[in-house]
Amino acid sequence: MQEIILEVKRLKKYFDMGKGEILQAVNDVSFSIHKGETFGLVGESGCGKSTIGRTIMGLYNKTDGQILFHGKDVHSLNEKEKLQFYRSMQMIFQDPYASLNPRSTVKEVISEPMQVHKLYHSKKQQRDHVYQLLEEVGLNRDHANRYPHEFSGGQRQRIGIARALALEPEFIIADEPISALDVSVQAQVVNLLKKLQIEKELTFLFIAHDLSMVKHISDRIGVMYLGNLVELTASEALYDNPLHPYTKALLSAIPIPDPDIEEKRERIILEGELPSPINPPSGCVFRTRCPMAMEICAKKKPVWQEAEKNHYVACHLYNEKNAGKSGKKRAKGPVVRIH
């Protein structure tokens, strides 16, 4: 069995919005990531996936739950352990321009983590490592003395990747690393990440809202909705046999290159507005937009369960006692229109 490198156990992250309002960004989420795999985390904007990434990195303090990296709670580390943790885990941010200091050269941007962690004793070793990293991400040493504004979006993201690799980490959180890039550049960056993963034996948490792109890089995929994990399984299984109604709606939105198939296939359109995480629906958080909603969905939160082998889902449709009632006593609320 593969070694588990990261465990997220019943993680909660709430934000106090003032005036007694609490925003439930992440609510009771659990998953694990094995060494060497890419775990995809997908969902609509505002579902809490980026909050999970930032909480794992320690950029946000958790509200409850545990985050274990190699068996140690990352929010209970002492200063020496934190320093080692940040060498082992790095992050690639969504906006490649906002995450790079515009007043620093590329060489300064990439070498700064090396200086903080005292990775090299001489400036020559540091400079040579910067040159090596630039070449590994598809740039060259001539780019080292330029500034971020002199590069395209795709090139800036390559610089961000080089910086994330500067400390030779084993785990990288990629927080929507391609969403700010042109479509023509997205595949290049994804292929680069896959290449680096093999060469450097990296483990990835890949956060995105584009299921079509996540499929090509992920071994397993977790689907989030309104701060909750609703489905988790292997990438191929999720695409071939999605179980949760929300996952089915997301997959139906992916365009198919064949115009004949695209014209004939059914598209699931979710009606109703996304509920607020400040005041989420009772029971199942997806019930107000679900075409299969039953009375129990409004009363009870669905149990996280293994509906099929290694295929987990949180939905009352897959509870044994409710499996035969999916067509009866549906709860009131917006339905899904199928075209």
C-alpha positions as CSV (number, residue, x, y, z in Angstrom):
1,M,0.0,0.0,0.0
2,Q,1.2,3.5,-0.9
3,E,2.5,5.7,2.0
4,I,0.0,8.4,3.1
5,I,1.9,11.7,3.1
6,L,-1.0,14.0,4.0
7,E,-4.2,13.4,6.0
8,V,-7.0,16.0,6.4
9,K,-9.3,14.9,9.2
10,R,-12.7,16.6,9.7
11,L,-11.3,20.0,8.8
12,K,-13.4,23.0,9.5
13,K,-12.5,26.6,8.7
14,Y,-14.9,29.3,9.6
15,F,-14.5,33.1,9.2
16,D,-16.1,35.6,11.6
17,M,-17.8,38.2,9.4
18,G,-18.9,40.4,12.3
19,K,-22.4,41.1,13.7
20,G,-22.7,37.5,14.7
21,E,-22.3,36.1,11.2
22,I,-20.1,33.1,10.6
23,L,-19.0,32.0,7.1
24,Q,-18.6,28.3,6.9
25,A,-15.9,28.1,4.3
26,V,-14.9,24.5,5.0
27,N,-17.2,22.2,6.9
28,D,-16.0,18.7,8.2
29,V,-13.8,17.7,5.2
30,S,-11.6,14.6,5.3
31,F,-9.3,13.0,2.7
32,S,-5.8,11.6,2.4
33,I,-3.1,11.9,-0.3
34,H,-0.6,9.2,-1.1
35,K,3.1,9.7,-1.8
36,G,3.7,10.4,-5.5
37,E,0.0,10.9,-6.5
38,T,-1.9,14.0,-7.8
39,F,-5.1,14.6,-5.8
40,G,-7.5,16.9,-7.6
41,L,-9.9,19.1,-5.7
42,V,-12.6,20.7,-7.8
43,G,-15.8,22.7,-7.4
44,E,-17.4,26.0,-8.2
45,S,-15.8,29.3,-7.1
46,G,-16.4,29.8,-3.4
47,C,-16.8,26.1,-2.5
48,G,-13.8,26.2,-0.1
49,K,-11.2,24.4,-2.1
50,S,-8.6,27.2,-2.1
51,T,-9.3,27.7,1.6
52,I,-8.4,24.1,2.2
53,G,-5.1,24.6,0.4
54,R,-4.2,27.7,2.4
55,T,-5.2,26.1,5.7
56,I,-2.9,23.1,4.9
57,M,-0.1,25.5,4.3
58,G,-0.7,27.3,7.5
59,L,-1.7,30.6,5.8
60,Y,-5.0,30.3,7.6
61,N,-5.5,28.9,11.1
62,K,-7.9,25.9,11.3
63,T,-11.2,26.2,13.2
64,D,-11.3,22.5,14.0
65,G,-10.0,19.1,12.8
66,Q,-6.5,17.9,12.0
67,I,-4.0,18.3,9.2
68,L,-1.3,15.6,9.4
69,F,1.8,15.8,7.3
70,H,3.9,12.6,7.7
71,G,1.8,12.0,10.9
72,K,2.5,15.4,12.5
73,D,-0.2,18.0,13.0
74,V,1.0,21.0,10.9
75,H,-0.8,23.5,13.2
76,S,1.1,22.2,16.3
77,L,4.7,22.3,15.0
78,N,7.4,24.1,16.9
79,E,9.6,26.7,15.1
80,K,12.2,24.2,14.0
81,E,9.6,21.8,12.7
82,K,7.8,24.6,10.9
83,L,11.0,25.5,9.0
84,Q,11.4,21.9,7.9
85,F,7.7,21.7,7.0
86,Y,7.9,24.7,4.7
87,R,11.0,23.2,3.0
88,S,9.0,20.0,2.3
89,M,5.7,21.7,1.2
90,Q,5.4,24.6,-1.2
91,M,2.6,26.4,-3.0
92,I,1.9,27.6,-6.6
93,F,-0.6,30.5,-6.5
94,Q,-3.4,31.2,-8.9
95,D,-2.3,34.7,-10.2
96,P,1.3,34.5,-11.4
97,Y,1.7,38.2,-11.5
98,A,0.3,39.1,-8.0
99,S,2.4,36.4,-6.4
100,L,5.7,37.7,-7.8
101,N,7.4,40.8,-6.3
102,P,7.4,43.3,-9.2
103,R,10.5,45.1,-7.8
104,S,12.6,41.9,-7.7
105,T,14.4,40.3,-10.6
106,V,13.6,36.7,-11.5
107,K,16.9,35.6,-9.9
108,E,15.9,37.4,-6.6
109,V,12.4,35.9,-6.6
110,I,13.6,32.4,-7.0
111,S,16.7,32.7,-4.7
112,E,14.8,34.3,-1.8
113,P,13.6,31.0,-0.3
114,M,17.1,29.6,-0.6
115,Q,18.4,32.6,1.5
116,V,15.7,32.3,4.1
117,H,16.4,28.6,4.6
118,K,20.2,29.0,4.2
119,L,20.3,26.4,1.5
120,Y,23.6,27.4,-0.1
121,H,26.8,28.8,1.4
122,S,28.0,30.6,-1.7
123,K,26.3,33.0,-4.1
124,K,27.6,31.0,-7.1
125,Q,25.9,27.8,-5.9
126,Q,22.7,29.8,-5.4
127,R,23.0,31.4,-8.9
128,D,23.7,28.0,-10.5
129,H,20.6,26.5,-8.9
130,V,18.5,29.4,-10.2
131,Y,19.8,28.8,-13.7
132,Q,19.0,25.1,-13.4
133,L,15.5,25.7,-12.2
134,L,14.8,28.2,-15.0
135,E,15.9,25.6,-17.6
136,E,13.8,22.9,-15.9
137,V,10.6,25.0,-16.3
138,G,11.3,25.8,-19.9
139,L,13.0,29.2,-19.5
140,N,16.7,30.1,-19.8
141,R,19.4,31.8,-17.7
142,D,19.1,35.0,-19.7
143,H,15.7,35.5,-18.1
144,A,17.2,35.6,-14.6
145,N,17.9,39.4,-14.6
146,R,14.6,40.4,-16.0
147,Y,11.5,41.6,-14.0
148,P,8.1,39.8,-13.8
149,H,6.3,42.5,-15.9
150,E,8.6,41.6,-18.9
151,F,7.0,38.1,-19.2
152,S,3.8,36.7,-20.5
153,G,1.3,35.0,-18.1
154,G,2.5,31.6,-19.0
155,Q,6.1,32.5,-18.4
156,R,5.3,34.2,-15.1
157,Q,3.6,31.0,-13.9
158,R,6.7,29.0,-14.9
159,I,8.7,31.4,-12.7
160,G,6.2,30.7,-9.9
161,I,6.8,27.0,-10.4
162,A,10.5,27.5,-10.3
163,R,10.2,29.3,-7.0
164,A,8.1,26.5,-5.6
165,L,10.8,24.0,-6.6
166,A,13.7,26.1,-5.1
167,L,13.7,24.3,-1.8
168,E,13.4,20.9,-3.4
169,P,10.0,20.1,-1.7
170,E,8.2,16.7,-1.8
171,F,4.7,18.1,-1.8
172,I,3.2,21.0,-3.8
173,I,-0.2,22.6,-3.5
174,A,-1.1,24.0,-6.9
175,D,-4.0,26.5,-6.3
176,E,-5.7,27.0,-9.6
177,P,-2.3,27.4,-11.4
178,I,-3.8,27.5,-14.9
179,S,-7.1,29.4,-14.4
180,A,-5.5,32.9,-15.1
181,L,-3.8,31.6,-18.3
182,D,-4.9,31.5,-21.9
183,V,-6.3,28.1,-23.0
184,S,-3.4,27.5,-25.4
185,V,-1.0,27.9,-22.4
186,Q,-2.9,25.8,-19.9
187,A,-2.0,22.4,-21.4
188,Q,1.7,23.5,-21.5
189,V,1.7,24.2,-17.8
190,V,-0.1,21.0,-17.0
191,N,2.3,18.9,-19.0
192,L,5.2,20.7,-17.3
193,L,3.8,19.8,-13.9
194,K,3.4,16.2,-14.9
195,K,6.9,16.1,-16.2
196,L,8.4,17.6,-13.1
197,Q,6.3,15.2,-10.9
198,I,8.0,12.2,-12.6
199,E,11.5,13.7,-12.6
200,K,11.4,15.0,-9.0
201,E,9.0,12.4,-7.4
202,L,6.6,15.1,-6.3
203,T,3.2,14.8,-4.7
204,F,0.5,17.3,-5.8
205,L,-2.7,18.7,-4.4
206,F,-4.2,20.2,-7.6
207,I,-7.0,22.7,-7.0
208,A,-9.1,23.8,-9.9
209,H,-12.7,24.4,-11.1
210,D,-12.1,22.9,-14.6
211,L,-12.9,19.2,-14.4
212,S,-11.8,18.6,-18.0
213,M,-8.2,19.7,-17.2
214,V,-8.1,18.0,-13.7
215,K,-8.8,14.7,-15.3
216,H,-5.5,14.8,-17.3
217,I,-3.3,15.3,-14.3
218,S,-5.1,13.7,-11.3
219,D,-5.0,10.2,-10.0
220,R,-8.0,10.8,-7.7
221,I,-10.5,13.6,-7.5
222,G,-12.5,15.1,-4.7
223,V,-15.6,17.2,-5.6
224,M,-16.6,20.0,-3.3
225,Y,-19.8,22.0,-2.9
226,L,-20.4,24.8,-0.5
227,G,-17.6,23.8,1.9
228,N,-18.4,20.1,1.8
229,L,-16.8,17.2,0.1
230,V,-19.6,15.4,-1.8
231,E,-17.7,12.7,-3.9
232,L,-14.2,11.2,-4.0
233,T,-12.8,8.5,-6.2
234,A,-10.3,7.6,-8.9
235,S,-10.2,10.0,-11.9
236,E,-11.5,7.5,-14.5
237,A,-14.2,6.2,-12.2
238,L,-15.5,9.8,-11.6
239,Y,-15.8,10.4,-15.3
240,D,-17.2,7.0,-16.2
241,N,-19.6,6.7,-13.3
242,P,-20.3,9.9,-11.4
243,L,-22.7,9.2,-8.4
244,H,-23.5,12.6,-6.9
245,P,-26.1,14.8,-8.8
246,Y,-23.7,17.8,-8.5
247,T,-20.8,15.9,-10.0
248,K,-23.1,14.8,-12.9
249,A,-24.0,18.4,-13.5
250,L,-20.4,19.5,-13.5
251,L,-19.4,16.8,-16.0
252,S,-22.3,17.6,-18.3
253,A,-20.9,21.1,-18.7
254,I,-17.6,19.9,-20.2
255,P,-17.7,20.4,-24.0
256,I,-17.0,17.4,-26.3
257,P,-14.8,18.1,-29.4
258,D,-17.0,15.9,-31.6
259,P,-19.9,18.2,-32.8
260,D,-22.2,15.3,-33.5
261,I,-21.9,13.9,-30.0
262,E,-22.0,17.4,-28.5
263,E,-25.3,18.3,-30.2
264,K,-27.0,15.1,-29.1
265,R,-25.9,14.8,-25.5
266,E,-27.9,16.1,-22.5
267,R,-26.7,19.1,-20.6
268,I,-27.7,19.5,-17.0
269,I,-28.4,23.1,-16.0
270,L,-28.5,23.8,-12.3
271,E,-31.3,26.3,-11.4
272,G,-31.5,28.4,-8.4
273,E,-28.7,30.5,-6.9
274,L,-25.8,29.1,-4.9
275,P,-26.7,29.3,-1.2
276,S,-24.6,31.5,1.1
277,P,-22.0,29.7,3.2
278,I,-23.0,32.1,6.0
279,N,-26.5,30.5,6.1
280,P,-26.2,27.1,4.3
281,P,-29.3,24.9,3.8
282,S,-30.2,22.4,6.5
283,G,-29.5,18.8,5.9
284,C,-27.8,18.3,2.5
285,V,-26.3,21.6,1.3
286,F,-27.0,20.7,-2.3
287,R,-30.7,19.9,-1.8
288,T,-32.0,23.4,-3.0
289,R,-30.6,22.8,-6.5
290,C,-30.9,19.0,-6.6
291,P,-33.4,17.3,-9.0
292,M,-33.4,14.1,-6.8
293,A,-34.0,15.8,-3.5
294,M,-36.2,13.9,-1.0
295,E,-37.8,14.9,2.4
296,I,-34.9,13.4,4.3
297,C,-32.4,15.7,2.4
298,A,-33.8,18.8,4.3
299,K,-33.8,17.1,7.7
300,K,-30.5,15.2,7.8
301,K,-27.0,15.7,6.5
302,P,-26.0,12.7,4.3
303,V,-23.4,10.3,5.6
304,W,-20.0,10.1,3.9
305,Q,-19.9,6.5,2.7
306,E,-18.3,4.0,0.3
307,A,-21.0,3.5,-2.2
308,E,-18.8,1.4,-4.5
309,K,-15.3,0.1,-4.0
310,N,-13.0,3.1,-3.4
311,H,-15.8,5.4,-4.5
312,Y,-17.1,7.6,-1.7
313,V,-20.1,9.9,-1.8
314,A,-22.3,11.9,0.6
315,C,-25.8,11.5,-0.7
316,H,-29.0,10.1,0.7
317,L,-29.7,8.3,-2.6
318,Y,-27.0,5.8,-1.7
319,N,-28.2,5.0,1.8
320,E,-29.6,1.5,1.8
321,K,-32.8,2.4,3.6
322,N,-33.5,5.3,1.2
323,A,-32.3,3.7,-2.1
324,G,-35.8,2.7,-3.0
325,K,-37.4,6.0,-2.2
326,S,-35.6,8.3,-4.6
327,G,-38.7,9.0,-6.6
328,K,-41.0,9.6,-3.6
329,K,-41.8,12.7,-1.4
330,R,-39.3,15.0,-3.0
331,A,-38.4,18.2,-1.0
332,K,-39.6,21.5,-2.4
333,G,-37.0,23.6,-4.2
334,P,-35.6,24.5,-7.6
335,V,-35.1,21.6,-10.0
336,V,-32.6,20.9,-12.8
337,R,-33.6,21.5,-16.4
338,I,-32.1,19.1,-18.9
339,H,-31.6,20.2,-22.5
